[in-house]
Amino acid sequence: PGPTLIHLPGRRAEPLFVSALLHGNEDVGLRAVQRLLQAYSARELPRALSVFIGNVAAARENLRRLEGQPDYNRIWPGSDVARTPEHAVMEAVVEEMRARRVFASIDLHNNTGLNPHYTCVTRMWHPDLQLAALFGRTVVYFRRPVGVQTMAFAELCPSVTCECGKTGDESGVAHAENYLEACLQLAETPVHPVRPGDVHLFHTVATVQIPGNTSFAFESGPADLVFGEDLEWFNFRELPEGT
């Protein structure tokens, strides 16, 4: 009926941690875990698996979060938003996984833009980048916002966020399932540097927000600020200064 942490045994005791539905309208994590467990219904998991199912109430309404709820991916330890009862839930999850000596952490998300599947890391450590490279070449390094799951778990283990395309994209579900399978098979996370060319690394340095009293439109319309309709085609592309 609400946020739930599920532990499943496997041949290797240190668990892989997976979080899903931190945003209720992003179901890729839930669907990937369901498919993975169906595939292992008659055999032992290669590694223990701990799954955290997040904002169940918002998922019922197909919303990122409900009115009055905090963002479930801004309230993990290190958060700078006003404390809520949900903060204590996330703190308890982290402490439970610390006690279980978590092996690695994967936070599964969908997004809304025209993007490749990509990973995010919150520290430039070789094991984190190796875990990211296992998902794909495109990697984003960021330090804000704080209070996100990946940053909290980076204190315990290699930790990544996987952005798996738009909600409903079956290729994203398949990619996430295959990635979880690969991570479960790992005996250890490599600690050597990724090879040149194995990742295309981007660094988030700023977030641009439109003031609430500024009207905006795309391509045309009576507005203070007009964006080109092709704006999202520039995602993950290098642009000349002054563009």
SERO-4910 file (N, C-alpha, C, O; in steps of 0.05 Angstrom, whole numbers):
BEGIN
 pado doro    nc1    nc2    nc3   cac1   cac2   cac3    cc1    cc2    cc3    oc1    oc2    oc3
  Pro    A     16    -25      0      0      0      0     17     26      0      6     47     -5
  Gly    A     42     24      5     60     47      6     88     40      0     93     17     -9
  Pro    A    107     58      5    136     52      0    144     26     14    138     22     37
  Thr    A    158      9     -1    164    -19      8    192    -27      0    200    -23    -23
  Leu    A    206    -39     19    233    -50     14    231    -80     15    223    -91     35
  Ile    A    239    -93     -7    236   -122    -10    264   -134    -12    281   -124    -28
  His    A    270   -155      3    296   -168      2    292   -197     -9    275   -212      0
  Leu    A    308   -204    -28    308   -230    -40    336   -242    -39    355   -229    -45
  Pro    A    338   -268    -31    365   -280    -28    377   -287    -55    362   -290    -75
  Gly    A    403   -291    -56    417   -300    -79    443   -314    -72    450   -315    -48
  Arg    A    458   -324    -92    482   -339    -86    503   -322    -72    516   -331    -54
  Arg    A    506   -297    -81    524   -279    -67    507   -262    -48    486   -252    -55
  Ala    A    517   -259    -23    501   -248     -2    498   -218     -3    477   -207      4
  Glu    A    519   -203    -12    518   -174    -12    498   -165    -34    503   -172    -57
  Pro    A    477   -151    -27    455   -146    -46    460   -124    -66    473   -104    -60
  Leu    A    449   -127    -90    445   -106   -108    420    -91   -100    399   -103    -96
  Phe    A    422    -64    -98    399    -48    -90    388    -34   -114    402    -22   -130
  Val    A    361    -36   -118    348    -24   -141    324     -8   -130    308    -18   -115
  Ser    A    322     17   -138    299     34   -131    282     39   -156    293     44   -177
  Ala    A    256     38   -152    237     42   -174    214     59   -164    208     59   -140
  Leu    A    201     72   -183    177     89   -177    182    111   -156    164    118   -141
  Leu    A    207    121   -155    211    145   -139    194    168   -150    185    185   -135
  His    A    189    167   -175    169    184   -188    147    166   -199    152    148   -215
  Gly    A    123    172   -191    101    153   -195     94    148   -224     82    128   -231
  Asn    A    100    167   -242     94    164   -270    117    153   -287    117    154   -311
  Glu    A    138    142   -273    161    131   -287    163    101   -279    175     95   -258
  Asp    A    151     84   -295    147     56   -287    169     37   -297    166     13   -293
  Val    A    190     47   -310    210     29   -322    223     11   -301    228    -12   -307
  Gly    A    228     21   -278    241      5   -257    224    -18   -248    233    -40   -245
  Leu    A    198    -12   -242    180    -33   -234    177    -54   -255    178    -78   -249
  Arg    A    173    -46   -280    169    -66   -301    194    -82   -306    192   -106   -312
  Ala    A    218    -70   -305    243    -84   -309    247   -105   -287    256   -127   -293
  Val    A    242    -97   -262    245   -116   -240    225   -139   -243    232   -162   -238
  Gln    A    200   -133   -250    180   -154   -254    189   -174   -275    187   -198   -271
  Arg    A    200   -164   -297    209   -182   -319    233   -198   -310    235   -222   -317
  Leu    A    251   -186   -295    274   -200   -286    266   -223   -267    276   -245   -270
  Leu    A    248   -217   -249    240   -238   -229    224   -260   -242    225   -283   -234
  Gln    A    209   -253   -263    195   -275   -278    215   -293   -291    211   -318   -291
  Ala    A    237   -282   -301    258   -299   -314    272   -316   -294    282   -338   -301
  Tyr    A    273   -308   -268    286   -323   -247    266   -338   -229    273   -346   -207
  Ser    A    241   -341   -238    221   -353   -221    227   -381   -212    218   -391   -191
  Ala    A    243   -396   -229    248   -424   -223    278   -429   -217    287   -452   -216
  Arg    A    293   -408   -212    322   -411   -207    331   -389   -188    318   -369   -184
  Glu    A    354   -395   -175    365   -377   -155    377   -352   -168    390   -353   -189
  Leu    A    373   -329   -156    386   -305   -165    416   -307   -161    425   -319   -141
  Pro    A    433   -297   -179    462   -299   -176    472   -282   -153    494   -286   -143
  Arg    A    457   -262   -144    464   -245   -122    439   -236   -108    418   -234   -121
  Ala    A    440   -232    -82    417   -221    -67    408   -195    -80    424   -180    -90
  Leu    A    382   -190    -79    370   -167    -92    352   -153    -72    334   -166    -61
  Ser    A    356   -127    -68    338   -111    -52    325    -90    -69    338    -75    -83
  Val    A    298    -90    -69    283    -72    -86    267    -53    -69    252    -61    -52
  Phe    A    270    -27    -74    253     -7    -61    233      4    -80    240     16   -101
  Ile    A    208      0    -74    186     11    -90    176     37    -76    168     36    -53
  Gly    A    178     60    -90    175     86    -78    147     96    -76    132     88    -58
  Asn    A    140    114    -93    115    130    -90     91    115   -102     82    121   -125
  Val    A     81     96    -88     59     79    -97     34     95   -101     19     91   -120
  Ala    A     28    114    -82      4    130    -84      4    147   -110    -17    148   -123
  Ala    A     26    159   -117     27    175   -141     26    157   -166     15    164   -186
  Ala    A     38    133   -164     37    114   -187      8    106   -193      1    103   -217
  Arg    A     -9    104   -173    -37     97   -178    -51    118   -195    -69    112   -211
  Glu    A    -42    143   -193    -53    165   -208    -37    173   -232    -44    191   -247
  Asn    A    -15    158   -237      3    163   -259     14    192   -258     15    206   -279
  Leu    A     22    200   -234     33    226   -230     61    224   -218     67    205   -204
  Arg    A     77    244   -223    104    245   -212    102    244   -181    116    228   -168
  Arg    A     85    261   -170     79    261   -141     52    273   -138     42    287   -155
  Leu    A     40    267   -115     13    278   -109     16    306    -96     37    313    -85
  Glu    A     -5    322    -98     -6    348    -85      0    344    -55    -13    327    -42
  Gly    A     18    359    -44     25    357    -16     47    337    -10     58    337     13
  Gln    A     55    321    -29     77    302    -26    103    315    -33    104    333    -50
  Pro    A    125    307    -20    152    316    -30    159    300    -54    147    279    -60
  Asp    A    179    309    -69    191    293    -90    207    271    -77    226    277    -62
  Tyr    A    201    246    -83    214    223    -70    243    221    -78    258    204    -66
  Asn    A    252    236    -98    281    236   -104    295    262    -96    314    270   -109
  Arg    A    284    275    -76    298    298    -64    299    297    -34    307    316    -21
  Ile    A    292    274    -22    289    273      7    306    251     19    301    243     42
  Trp    A    326    242      5    345    222     16    366    237     33    367    261     31
  Pro    A    381    223     50    401    236     67    418    256     51    428    250     29
  Gly    A    421    280     62    435    302     48    415    321     36    424    341     24
  Ser    A    389    316     39    369    334     27    370    362     39    377    365     62
  Asp    A    362    382     23    361    409     33    332    420     32    328    444     34
  Val    A    312    402     29    284    410     29    273    406     57    283    390     73
  Ala    A    251    420     64    239    419     90    233    390     97    222    375     81
  Arg    A    239    383    122    236    355    130    207    346    130    189    361    138
  Thr    A    202    321    121    176    309    121    178    281    133    200    271    137
  Pro    A    155    268    138    156    240    148    170    222    128    183    202    136
  Glu    A    168    228    102    181    211     82    212    212     84    225    193     76
  His    A    223    234     94    252    234     98    261    211    116    281    198    110
  Ala    A    246    206    137    253    184    156    252    157    142    268    139    148
  Val    A    233    153    123    232    128    108    257    124     92    269    102     93
  Met    A    266    144     78    290    141     62    315    137     79    333    121     72
  Glu    A    316    150    102    339    146    120    339    117    130    361    105    132
  Ala    A    316    106    136    314     78    145    323     59    124    336     39    129
  Val    A    316     65     99    325     48     76    355     48     74    367     26     71
  Val    A    367     71     75    396     73     73    410     58     96    429     43     91
  Glu    A    400     60    120    412     47    143    409     16    140    427      1    147
  Glu    A    386      8    131    381    -21    127    401    -32    106    412    -54    110
  Met    A    405    -18     85    423    -27     64    453    -25     73    469    -41     64
  Arg    A    459     -6     90    486     -4    101    491    -30    117    513    -41    116
  Ala    A    472    -38    134    475    -61    150    478    -87    133    491   -106    142
  Arg    A    465    -87    110    467   -110     93    491   -110     74    495   -128     58
  Arg    A    508    -89     77    533    -86     61    526    -87     31    535   -104     16
  Val    A    510    -67     23    501    -65     -4    524    -66    -24    545    -53    -20
  Phe    A    521    -81    -46    541    -85    -66    542    -61    -85    564    -51    -91
  Ala    A    519    -53    -95    518    -31   -115    489    -21   -115    471    -36   -107
  Ser    A    485      4   -124    458     16   -124    451     26   -151    468     38   -165
  Ile    A    426     20   -160    416     29   -186    389     42   -181    371     29   -171
  Asp    A    386     66   -190    361     81   -189    350     83   -217    363     96   -234
  Leu    A    327     71   -223    316     70   -250    294     91   -254    276     93   -238
  His    A    297    106   -276    278    128   -283    272    128   -312    287    118   -329
  Asn    A    249    140   -318    243    150   -345    247    180   -345    250    192   -324
  Asn    A    248    192   -369    248    221   -371    230    230   -394    219    213   -408
  Thr    A    227    256   -398    207    266   -417    219    276   -443    204    282   -461
  Gly    A    245    278   -444    258    291   -467    266    272   -488    265    247   -485
  Leu    A    275    283   -511    286    267   -533    316    261   -526    333    276   -534
  Asn    A    320    240   -512    347    234   -501    355    205   -508    338    188   -511
  Pro    A    381    200   -509    390    172   -509    386    161   -481    381    176   -462
  His    A    387    134   -478    389    123   -451    416    130   -440    436    128   -453
  Tyr    A    416    140   -415    441    149   -404    442    144   -373    421    139   -361
  Thr    A    465    146   -362    468    143   -333    478    169   -321    489    187   -334
  Cys    A    473    172   -294    483    195   -279    499    184   -256    492    164   -243
  Val    A    521    199   -249    537    193   -226    541    218   -210    540    240   -222
  Thr    A    547    215   -184    550    239   -167    579    241   -157    585    259   -141
  Arg    A    596    223   -166    625    226   -159    641    213   -181    631    195   -196
  Met    A    665    223   -184    682    214   -206    701    192   -197    725    195   -198
  Trp    A    689    170   -187    704    147   -178    703    125   -198    682    121   -211
  His    A    725    110   -201    726     90   -222    703     69   -220    691     63   -240
  Pro    A    697     58   -196    675     38   -195    648     50   -204    633     35   -218
  Asp    A    642     75   -198    617     87   -206    617     90   -237    597     84   -250
  Leu    A    639     99   -248    640    102   -277    640     75   -291    629     72   -313
  Gln    A    652     55   -280    650     28   -291    622     17   -291    612      5   -311
  Leu    A    607     22   -269    579     14   -267    563     29   -288    545     17   -300
  Ala    A    569     54   -292    555     70   -311    560     60   -340    542     58   -356
  Ala    A    585     54   -345    593     46   -372    580     19   -380    576     13   -403
  Leu    A    573      3   -360    560    -22   -365    532    -17   -377    522    -35   -391
  Phe    A    520      5   -371    494     12   -382    496     25   -409    479     19   -427
  Gly    A    515     43   -413    518     56   -439    540     77   -438    552     82   -417
  Arg    A    546     89   -461    568    108   -462    562    135   -451    580    149   -441
  Thr    A    537    144   -453    530    171   -445    527    172   -415    510    159   -403
  Val    A    544    189   -402    544    191   -372    543    221   -365    557    237   -377
  Val    A    527    227   -345    525    254   -334    536    255   -306    526    239   -289
  Tyr    A    554    273   -300    564    277   -273    550    302   -261    550    323   -274
  Phe    A    539    300   -238    526    323   -226    530    323   -195    535    302   -183
  Arg    A    528    346   -184    529    350   -155    504    363   -143    500    363   -119
  Arg    A    487    373   -160    461    384   -152    441    375   -172    447    373   -196
  Pro    A    416    369   -163    405    374   -137    416    353   -116    426    332   -123
  Val    A    414    361    -91    421    342    -69    396    328    -60    374    334    -68
  Gly    A    400    308    -42    378    293    -32    368    272    -51    346    261    -47
  Val    A    384    265    -71    376    244    -90    386    217    -81    406    216    -66
  Gln    A    373    196    -89    380    169    -81    409    162    -88    423    152    -71
  Thr    A    417    168   -112    444    161   -121    466    173   -104    486    161    -98
  Met    A    462    198    -96    482    212    -80    483    200    -52    505    197    -40
  Ala    A    460    193    -41    459    181    -14    474    154    -14    489    148      4
  Phe    A    469    138    -34    481    111    -35    510    111    -44    524     92    -39
  Ala    A    519    133    -56    547    135    -63    565    135    -39    589    129    -41
  Glu    A    554    141    -15    569    139     10    574    110     18    591    104     35
  Leu    A    558     91      6    560     63     14    572     45     -7    584     24      0
  Cys    A    569     51    -33    575     32    -54    576     47    -81    567     70    -82
  Pro    A    585     34   -102    582     45   -129    552     50   -134    535     33   -128
  Ser    A    545     74   -145    518     82   -146    512     98   -172    528    116   -178
  Val    A    491     91   -186    484    105   -211    454    109   -213    438     94   -201
  Thr    A    446    129   -229    419    132   -238    418    124   -267    436    132   -282
  Cys    A    398    109   -276    395    102   -304    370    115   -315    348    111   -304
  Glu    A    373    131   -335    351    144   -349    345    128   -374    361    127   -392
  Cys    A    321    116   -374    315     95   -394    294    104   -415    278     88   -423
  Gly    A    296    129   -424    277    138   -444    250    145   -433    246    145   -408
  Lys    A    231    150   -451    205    159   -443    189    136   -431    193    113   -439
  Thr    A    170    142   -414    152    122   -403    137    109   -426    127    122   -444
  Gly    A    135     82   -425    122     67   -446    140     58   -468    132     42   -485
  Asp    A    166     66   -467    186     57   -487    195     29   -479    209     25   -459
  Glu    A    186      9   -495    193    -19   -488    223    -24   -490    233    -41   -475
  Ser    A    237     -9   -507    266    -14   -508    279     -5   -482    300    -16   -475
  Gly    A    268     15   -468    279     23   -443    275      2   -421    293     -2   -405
  Val    A    252    -11   -422    247    -33   -402    266    -56   -407    278    -67   -389
  Ala    A    269    -63   -433    288    -85   -440    316    -79   -432    331    -95   -422
  His    A    325    -53   -437    352    -45   -431    356    -46   -400    377    -56   -391
  Ala    A    337    -37   -385    339    -37   -356    340    -66   -345    356    -72   -328
  Glu    A    323    -83   -356    324   -111   -348    351   -124   -353    362   -138   -336
  Asn    A    361   -120   -378    387   -132   -385    409   -121   -367    428   -135   -360
  Tyr    A    407    -95   -360    427    -83   -343    427    -95   -315    448   -101   -304
  Leu    A    403    -98   -304    401   -111   -278    412   -139   -278    426   -147   -259
  Glu    A    406   -154   -299    417   -181   -302    448   -180   -302    460   -197   -289
  Ala    A    459   -162   -317    488   -160   -319    500   -153   -291    521   -163   -284
  Cys    A    487   -134   -277    498   -126   -251    496   -149   -230    513   -152   -213
  Leu    A    475   -165   -232    472   -187   -214    494   -208   -219    501   -223   -200
  Gln    A    504   -209   -243    525   -229   -250    553   -220   -241    571   -236   -241
  Leu    A    556   -194   -235    583   -184   -228    592   -196   -201    577   -197   -182
  Ala    A    617   -206   -201    629   -215   -176    639   -191   -160    639   -191   -136
  Glu    A    648   -170   -174    657   -145   -162    655   -123   -182    654   -128   -206
  Thr    A    656    -98   -173    656    -76   -191    685    -69   -197    700    -64   -179
  Pro    A    692    -67   -223    720    -60   -230    728    -34   -217    712    -15   -216
  Val    A    753    -33   -209    763     -8   -196    784      6   -213    794     27   -205
  His    A    790     -5   -237    809      9   -255    794     30   -271    769     28   -274
  Pro    A    808     49   -282    795     70   -298    781     58   -323    790     38   -334
  Val    A    760     71   -331    747     64   -357    766     71   -379    781     90   -377
  Arg    A    765     56   -401    783     61   -423    774     86   -438    750     92   -439
  Pro    A    793    101   -450    786    124   -465    765    117   -487    769     97   -502
  Gly    A    744    132   -489    724    127   -509    701    109   -499    680    107   -512
  Asp    A    705     97   -476    683     79   -465    660     95   -455    637     85   -455
  Val    A    665    120   -446    642    137   -438    645    164   -450    667    174   -455
  His    A    622    176   -456    621    204   -464    610    219   -440    586    218   -434
  Leu    A    627    234   -426    621    245   -400    613    274   -403    627    291   -414
  Phe    A    589    280   -392    579    308   -391    578    316   -361    574    300   -343
  His    A    581    342   -357    582    353   -330    559    374   -327    560    394   -342
  Thr    A    540    369   -310    519    389   -305    531    411   -288    540    407   -265
  Val    A    531    436   -299    543    458   -285    523    479   -276    528    496   -259
  Ala    A    499    478   -288    478    498   -281    451    488   -289    448    471   -307
  Thr    A    431    498   -276    403    494   -283    391    521   -289    392    539   -273
  Val    A    379    524   -313    366    549   -321    336    546   -316    324    528   -327
  Gln    A    325    565   -300    297    564   -294    284    590   -304    296    612   -302
  Ile    A    259    588   -314    244    611   -323    229    623   -299    215    608   -286
  Pro    A    231    648   -294    216    660   -272    186    656   -276    176    655   -298
  Gly    A    172    653   -253    144    647   -254    127    668   -268    105    662   -278
  Asn    A    136    693   -268    121    715   -281    128    720   -310    120    739   -322
  Thr    A    145    702   -321    153    704   -349    137    685   -366    138    660   -361
  Ser    A    123    694   -386    109    676   -405    128    665   -425    147    679   -433
  Phe    A    123    641   -435    141    629   -455    125    612   -474    103    603   -468
  Ala    A    137    608   -497    124    592   -518    146    579   -535    170    584   -531
  Phe    A    137    561   -553    156    547   -571    151    556   -599    129    552   -610
  Glu    A    171    567   -612    172    574   -640    157    600   -646    168    618   -658
  Ser    A    132    603   -636    117    627   -642     96    631   -620     90    613   -604
  Gly    A     85    655   -619     64    660   -599     71    686   -584     94    694   -582
  Pro    A     50    698   -573     55    723   -557     66    716   -530     51    709   -511
  Ala    A     92    717   -527    105    709   -502    130    726   -498    142    736   -517
  Asp    A    138    728   -472    163    742   -466    187    727   -476    207    739   -484
  Leu    A    186    700   -476    209    684   -483    199    662   -503    180    648   -497
  Val    A    213    660   -526    205    640   -546    228    621   -551    250    630   -558
  Phe    A    223    595   -548    243    575   -554    237    563   -581    214    563   -590
  Gly    A    258    553   -594    254    539   -619    241    512   -614    246    499   -594
  Glu    A    225    503   -633    211    477   -630    232    454   -629    226    433   -618
  Asp    A    255    459   -641    275    438   -642    294    438   -618    316    426   -619
  Leu    A    287    452   -596    305    455   -573    316    429   -563    340    427   -559
  Glu    A    299    408   -560    309    384   -548    327    368   -567    340    349   -558
  Trp    A    328    375   -592    347    361   -610    376    368   -603    394    355   -612
  Phe    A    380    389   -587    407    397   -579    416    381   -554    439    384   -546
  Asn    A    398    365   -543    406    349   -519    431    332   -525    432    318   -545
  Phe    A    451    333   -507    475    317   -509    491    323   -534    506    306   -544
  Arg    A    489    347   -544    506    356   -566    524    379   -557    515    396   -541
  Glu    A    548    380   -567    565    402   -561    558    425   -580    556    422   -604
  Leu    A    555    449   -569    548    473   -584    569    494   -582    582    496   -561
  Pro    A    573    510   -603    593    532   -601    585    552   -580    562    556   -575
  Glu    A    605    565   -568    600    586   -549    583    608   -562    586    614   -586
  Gly    A    564    619   -547    547    640   -557    522    630   -572    507    647   -581
  Thr    A    519    604   -574    495    594   -589    469    603   -575    448    596   -584
***
